[in-house]
Amino acid sequence: MAAYDPGMDTPPVCVWLKRDLRVVDNAALAAAVDRSRGGAVFAVFLYEPEVLGQPEWDASHTEFQRECLLDLEPALATRGIRLVTRRGEAVAMLERLRIETGFRLLFAHEETGTGVTYARDRRVRRWAREAGVEFVELPQTGVVRRLASRNGWNRTWEQRMEAPQAVVPRSTGRGGSDAIRRLDSARILGCGDLGLAPESRERQRGGEPAAVDVLDDFLSRRGRHYAGGISSPLSAPTSCSRLSPYLAFGAISMRRVWQASEARRLEVAAAASLTSQPRERVELKAWQRSLKAMQSRLHWHCHFMQKLEDEPAIESCNMLRAADGLREDEISAERLAAWQAGRTGYPLVDACMRSLLATGWLTFRMRSLLVSFASYSLWLHWRPTGLHLARHFLDFEPGIHWSQMQMQSGTTGINTLRIYNPTKQALDQDPRGTFIRRWLPELTGVPAAHVHMPWTMPHDTQVAAGCVIGREYPPPIVDHAMAVRAAKRRLAAVRNGREARAEARAVAQRHGSRRDRRGAMQQDPVRRTLAAGHGDADGGVPAADRQTLLPFAEGSPEDGPGG
Ligand SMILES: Cc1cc2nc3c(=O)[nH]c(=O)nc-3n(C[C@H](O)[C@H](O)[C@H](O)COP(=O)(O)OP(=O)(O)OC[C@H]3O[C@@H](n4cnc5c(N)ncnc54)[C@H](O)[C@@H]3O)c2cc1C
């Protein structure tokens, strides 16, 4: 390791890349070039054993990240910035780089991550203070660090989304460039290099150019059908934006997505007001509403992440502590294994799980169905089920994920409980059993009349269909109706307690969304339609829906997917 000679020249500036694998609108890179004052700029990406060893981490995350880095390296090079990768613990690696290059200024983006990355970031901050390194962490979403109150949060979010995007100029500083050139680099690593089992998913490709293609395709074409298409697992893969893994790995910035979607929405609105064709006007207005609905979910993204930022413990502790002890001691390994493998005997639940295992993605409503079934019908604690989903969601984003896991399991205290009936969902969202048959080949020959409830097939029909229950496909693992009755009793005992209600009010004060001037709940046209009792979108419950809704604590703007 060649040590830097402090007498030589202006020190270089280091950018520590984490979940911000892009050059466009990368405030950390832009600030580094801006502050370099004759010093060269280099970027470092760390393969940290403690991050790769987390139970949430999966080989597909490594491969997606690798694809992002492969695109990023030449994009940085054209801006005069070398990408260096190292394998090891963050403080040790940064300290070595400091000794080798003499950097005194380190930029990164703020991260709202797991307990492991939270503790790591605290260690890095302590190290920087002791080593005399100025460590500047910049926001990249609407999440506010050290937030005192949720009041006014929506306005801050809007200001950040409307602010100009950060431009990364070419770095021309020479100071420290010889030391940077001499640095060893571990290159860009994949699963094989890191000792991880190879992945076998048919997933989205990583990288900033791929993110831009997905965004452009959504805005120019697919987004037209967003509002009506996001619930059914048949239409959702093309109707949804599919931007989630790119946002999670920072291959595209939230601000860039928001600004591009707003420009497109205004374009569509202008076309709607100009056309003389009534039918076209109706269609364009629906398109405009669809884009607005997607934009409000960008707001929810940060709203949920803010909860983990404000209370890191919620990745493993119930938000409502009165719910402690509800499920912890009763985890049935057999039920968990059946749910994880997609072998519960409820076809839509199983098809969703198997499709997730194969592709790394599911639409919101089907994620909710999986969690509702696990938490209420199987009475499984949200932590082990959440870890399984985190590993398989390519877009795993801790702040959204753990908040949603708790919300869909009834442990926040501020949300209406939404218990999905898996058979009703199957009939509504996949009436012909197309999705079910695609992912459960053992049900291919089952007649349409039985595909949603194969256990109702007479034995002769089972034999003729090549699907004998208990042999090719399991019988229902529980009686859903009975299981839900028991779940409701147990939850009611918790939620009706006076202490639980007082605690729920405190949770709402700390984490609840506010209905201020242009708050997310009011912005979402899909939710407004649902509130009026019609329509069909994610998380919404049409009046005739027989899903079970239990009010929990007082009515709250948290209800629905945006809570
Ligand atoms: C139990 C559970 C766990 C989840 N875990 C994650 C996760 O780890 N990572 C993740 O990105 N999303 C998570 N979601 C939210 C949501 O299901 C996904 O964001 C969405 O399905 C991703 O597909 P998309 O990009 O096409 O979304 P779109 O519908 O096109 O939405 C655009 C973007 O808005 C954000 N978004 C959408 N829906 C939500 C929502 N309900 N809450 C917060 N943000 C939202 C995402 O960033 C998404 O990419 C979870 C939902 C549930 C019910």
Ligand as a Chemical Component Dictionary entry (heavy atoms), coordinates in Angstrom:
data_LIG
# 
_chem_comp.id                   LIG 
_chem_comp.type                 NON-POLYMER 
_chem_comp.pdbx_formal_charge   0 
_chem_comp.three_letter_code    LIG 
# 
loop_
_chem_comp_atom.comp_id 
_chem_comp_atom.atom_id 
_chem_comp_atom.alt_atom_id 
_chem_comp_atom.type_symbol 
_chem_comp_atom.charge 
_chem_comp_atom.model_Cartn_x 
_chem_comp_atom.model_Cartn_y 
_chem_comp_atom.model_Cartn_z 
_chem_comp_atom.pdbx_ordinal 
LIG C1  C1  C 0 -45.588 -6.059 2.342   1  
LIG C2  C2  C 0 -45.067 -5.064 1.318   2  
LIG C3  C3  C 0 -43.719 -4.878 1.175   3  
LIG C4  C4  C 0 -43.228 -3.951 0.253   4  
LIG N1  N1  N 0 -41.879 -3.808 0.133   5  
LIG C5  C5  C 0 -41.377 -2.926 -0.752  6  
LIG C6  C6  C 0 -39.969 -2.785 -0.909  7  
LIG O1  O1  O 0 -39.170 -3.447 -0.248  8  
LIG N2  N2  N 0 -39.518 -1.885 -1.836  9  
LIG C7  C7  C 0 -40.384 -1.125 -2.573  10 
LIG O2  O2  O 0 -39.929 -0.313 -3.404  11 
LIG N3  N3  N 0 -41.714 -1.223 -2.422  12 
LIG C8  C8  C 0 -42.248 -2.101 -1.551  13 
LIG N4  N4  N 0 -43.618 -2.225 -1.420  14 
LIG C9  C9  C 0 -44.496 -1.241 -2.098  15 
LIG C10 C10 C 0 -44.988 -1.597 -3.508  16 
LIG O3  O3  O 0 -45.608 -2.835 -3.536  17 
LIG C11 C11 C 0 -43.875 -1.530 -4.554  18 
LIG O4  O4  O 0 -43.213 -0.279 -4.464  19 
LIG C12 C12 C 0 -44.397 -1.612 -5.982  20 
LIG O5  O5  O 0 -45.150 -2.786 -6.150  21 
LIG C13 C13 C 0 -43.208 -1.594 -6.942  22 
LIG O6  O6  O 0 -43.615 -1.688 -8.286  23 
LIG P1  P1  P 0 -43.553 -0.421 -9.252  24 
LIG O7  O7  O 0 -42.222 0.227  -9.210  25 
LIG O8  O8  O 0 -44.050 -0.839 -10.563 26 
LIG O9  O9  O 0 -44.578 0.552  -8.509  27 
LIG P2  P2  P 0 -45.504 1.728  -9.039  28 
LIG O10 O10 O 0 -46.888 1.395  -8.636  29 
LIG O11 O11 O 0 -45.254 2.044  -10.438 30 
LIG O12 O12 O 0 -45.071 2.959  -8.109  31 
LIG C14 C14 C 0 -43.972 3.820  -8.418  32 
LIG C15 C15 C 0 -43.029 3.858  -7.240  33 
LIG O13 O13 O 0 -43.702 4.356  -6.086  34 
LIG C16 C16 C 0 -43.255 3.662  -4.910  35 
LIG N5  N5  N 0 -44.393 2.934  -4.334  36 
LIG C17 C17 C 0 -45.388 2.307  -4.987  37 
LIG N6  N6  N 0 -46.296 1.794  -4.137  38 
LIG C18 C18 C 0 -45.854 2.098  -2.912  39 
LIG C19 C19 C 0 -46.367 1.861  -1.615  40 
LIG N7  N7  N 0 -47.523 1.229  -1.400  41 
LIG N8  N8  N 0 -45.650 2.306  -0.574  42 
LIG C20 C20 C 0 -44.495 2.976  -0.750  43 
LIG N9  N9  N 0 -43.972 3.243  -1.951  44 
LIG C21 C21 C 0 -44.640 2.822  -3.021  45 
LIG C22 C22 C 0 -42.146 2.716  -5.359  46 
LIG O14 O14 O 0 -40.916 3.361  -5.232  47 
LIG C23 C23 C 0 -42.486 2.505  -6.815  48 
LIG O15 O15 O 0 -41.374 2.137  -7.596  49 
LIG C24 C24 C 0 -44.135 -3.158 -0.517  50 
LIG C25 C25 C 0 -45.508 -3.370 -0.369  51 
LIG C26 C26 C 0 -45.976 -4.314 0.538   52 
LIG C27 C27 C 0 -47.457 -4.518 0.674   53 
# 
loop_
_chem_comp_bond.comp_id 
_chem_comp_bond.atom_id_1 
_chem_comp_bond.atom_id_2 
_chem_comp_bond.value_order 
_chem_comp_bond.pdbx_ordinal 
LIG C1  C2  SING 1  
LIG C2  C3  SING 2  
LIG C2  C26 DOUB 3  
LIG C3  C4  DOUB 4  
LIG C4  N1  SING 5  
LIG C4  C24 SING 6  
LIG N1  C5  DOUB 7  
LIG C5  C6  SING 8  
LIG C5  C8  SING 9  
LIG C6  O1  DOUB 10 
LIG C6  N2  SING 11 
LIG N2  C7  SING 12 
LIG C7  O2  DOUB 13 
LIG C7  N3  SING 14 
LIG N3  C8  DOUB 15 
LIG C8  N4  SING 16 
LIG N4  C9  SING 17 
LIG N4  C24 SING 18 
LIG C9  C10 SING 19 
LIG C10 O3  SING 20 
LIG C10 C11 SING 21 
LIG C11 O4  SING 22 
LIG C11 C12 SING 23 
LIG C12 O5  SING 24 
LIG C12 C13 SING 25 
LIG C13 O6  SING 26 
LIG O6  P1  SING 27 
LIG P1  O7  DOUB 28 
LIG P1  O8  SING 29 
LIG P1  O9  SING 30 
LIG O9  P2  SING 31 
LIG P2  O10 DOUB 32 
LIG P2  O11 SING 33 
LIG P2  O12 SING 34 
LIG O12 C14 SING 35 
LIG C14 C15 SING 36 
LIG C15 O13 SING 37 
LIG C15 C23 SING 38 
LIG O13 C16 SING 39 
LIG C16 N5  SING 40 
LIG C16 C22 SING 41 
LIG N5  C17 SING 42 
LIG N5  C21 SING 43 
LIG C17 N6  DOUB 44 
LIG N6  C18 SING 45 
LIG C18 C19 SING 46 
LIG C18 C21 DOUB 47 
LIG C19 N7  SING 48 
LIG C19 N8  DOUB 49 
LIG N8  C20 SING 50 
LIG C20 N9  DOUB 51 
LIG N9  C21 SING 52 
LIG C22 O14 SING 53 
LIG C22 C23 SING 54 
LIG C23 O15 SING 55 
LIG C24 C25 DOUB 56 
LIG C25 C26 SING 57 
LIG C26 C27 SING 58 
# 
